[in-house]
Amino acid sequence: MEEKKMANNTLSKDEQKLLHQMYWRSFMLYSSVTPAKQGASGFEYSMLPFINYFYKDSEDKKEAMVRQMSYFNTNLAMSPFIMGITASMEKENATKKDFNADSINAIKTSLMGPLAGIGDSVFWGVLKAIAAGVAISLAKSGNFLAPIIFLLIFNIPVQAVRWYGGKLGYTLGSTYISKLYENGLINILTKAASIVGLIMVGAMTNQMVLFKVKWNMVMAGKTVLKTQVMLDQIFKGLVPLLITLLCFYLLKKKNISINYLIFGIIILGIVVSLLGIA
């Protein structure tokens, strides 16, 4: 109870109102998902109350909005915690002129992967199974409350984590980000978070970009060389990595539109499939 009072005392009425708005807006996180940004637009929508409150200059608002449109994908129940930390860092950036704005996305990216793993394991792997087990046993006995019980068992803990996670992220962020800034450790944190974020994005690339070569070398009706096995021996996931790097090069160096890249990948997939290459 004392910790709860302390947390409430550190927040102004305006900040508590902003957290309420963020909580309700966060339900729209994945209402508009794109392959390139996933839940970025929903994340920015959740951050808009803080951006409008903290930034008075229109250019600063635009920069913050562009910053919050970066790729975002994590477990829905854990997302308000990241939003809370992000909001507290936007507050620091608005009040301190020499604040490193790059640290905001670095921290956000570094938290996505670990919290997604925790959230998926706890809520989808454990809580959902428990809720379903209880509901199924009630349904077998003919209890009409079975679906309601399922929804309550699953959603009450999820919403509690979402609400208190957002507040915890904001209060912890406000406290510890300020201390890191004062001690001159914010740049170290930014670099460390960037490394973790790049590792997580690399792991996601390995899981999401697939290209298995089906073409093999055949002589006298016998397969003498399995191309995919050979490539895996050289470097596992070599072709997906090369495709990802090529897309990154075209996107960053040649300023090719992301829409052209998406359609290009779709066409490439169809062509290599029809040719029997992959």
NORWO-V903766 format. One record per helix or strand of 2 or more residues. SS is the DSSP state (2 for helix, 1 for strand). FROM is the first residue (numbers start at 0). LEN is the number of residues. If there is no record, write none. Layout:
{{SS:FROM:LEN} {SS:FROM:LEN}}
//
This chain:
{{2:1:8} {2:12:16} {2:39:15} {2:57:10} {2:75:20} {2:101:39} {2:145:37} {2:185:23} {1:215:4} {1:221:5} {2:226:8} {2:237:15} {2:257:17}}
//
